[in-house]
Each structure stands twice: as structure tokens, then as C-alpha cells.
Amino acid sequence: MATGEGGVDVDPGSRVTELRAAVGQRLAEFERRAVERPDLKHSAVTVTLVTTGGAGLADGLAFLLTRRAATLRRHSGQWALPGGRCDPGETITETGRRELLEEVGLELGEDAVLGLLDDYVTRSGYVITPVVLWGGEVGELTPNPAEVGELHRIPLADIDVEPRFLTIPESEAPVIQVPLFDRFVHAPTGAVLYQVRELLLHGRPTRVDHLEQPVFAWR
């Protein structure tokens, strides 16, 4: 049993319950923006929260982030949240959970769904819906080498930083860059992570659907 402020013992199970409840409350209060574009393909990405043993949201939770396999035909080597295109008849949460299982080997039920973030329209013709999932205490995972080159558990504290916003001649919208691993994560992943930081850590319903992707990701 951990020791909290003033030397009072804190039940780890109680702490985890409080973390899940805190995330769930912020998502429940969030009025997300959905995009109705039947002309575009629909896909889901997952923000899967796993516990780290810390006390607060920033130090007690991490999310799963992959680097796409170098052998993939599109967007190889890029940082990505587990996810993919919806199959016919699937709900968006079913897609997210299926893709999470296929990519990193983690199977979660519908009861793990905490909520949804804003839809993001990509330059390549997709509407992406971020699905926030509760993974909790997760052991060793086995990524699918055909899809995933690297798998990381990133503490939320690591994305509690100010992003960079760049201007480019090809667009009037700012390009977002989120610092991570001594480099930068771009939209759409960077935009989702920025909203995760703003909403879950700071309770700010910051919008990100206007943020631009770099030109290399437009295809």
C-alpha cells in the first residue's frame, strides 16, 4: 500500500479508480465536434490509457503510441496512435478496439470506452475519430510486426508541453508540432495529443480540428 500526504496510506486500487473517474468526468463534460462527411472514409484512433503507479493524472497515466512499420506502403515510420479504417457495419468504438487488438495485442471490451474527442479531417480523405480507452494495468504487449515498428508507453506528463505552430505557404492554417523524443509529432497524431493534454490534464476544451498537417502527410 502506497503512502500519501501526511503519511496516510493510500490504496492503489482506490487511486486507480479515482484516475479513471477523473478522466471519465472530463470526457463526459466535453461537447465534442463530430464531422458529417459521407464522402470521406471514416477511421478511428485509440488513446489507450494505462497506469504507471504514479498518483496524479500526469504521472499516473500513460498512453500507447506506435511507430508505423517501415515496410508499410503509406505513412511508414510515422508516429501513430493505434487505429484504422472502419469496416462495414462497425461502430467507431468497435473499430478502435479491433485495431488496438490487431496492432498491439491488447483486447478491451466496450466497457473500456471512456469517451470520444473531436473528429479530425485529414488531407488524405479520412475523418478520424479519437476513442479514449481505459487499459488500466497492462502487462507486456506483443505488437504486430507487419504494422508496428515500435511501441511506447508515454506518460501524460511527457506531452504536457507547449507545441510549436508553423506557417507554411501551402495553407493558411498553422501546422502543429508536439515535442516528443527530441523530435516532433505532427497532425493528425499531434493534434489529438494536444487535445488530450488540454482536456484531460488541464480541463480546457481546446479545439484542434483547424490545425494543419505537414505537406509530407497530405498523401
Beta strands, then each sheet from edge to edge (+ up, - down):
strand 1: 2-3
strand 2: 9-10
strand 3: 41-51
strand 4: 61-68
strand 5: 79-80
strand 6: 83-85
strand 7: 113-116
strand 8: 120-121
strand 9: 126-136
strand 10: 148-155
strand 11: 164-168
strand 12: 171-180
strand 13: 183-186
sheet 1: 1+ 2-
sheet 2: 5+ 4- 3+ 6-
sheet 3: 5+ 4- 3+ 9+ 7-
sheet 4: 5+ 4- 3+ 9+ 8-
sheet 5: 5+ 4- 10+
sheet 6: 11+ 12- 13+
end
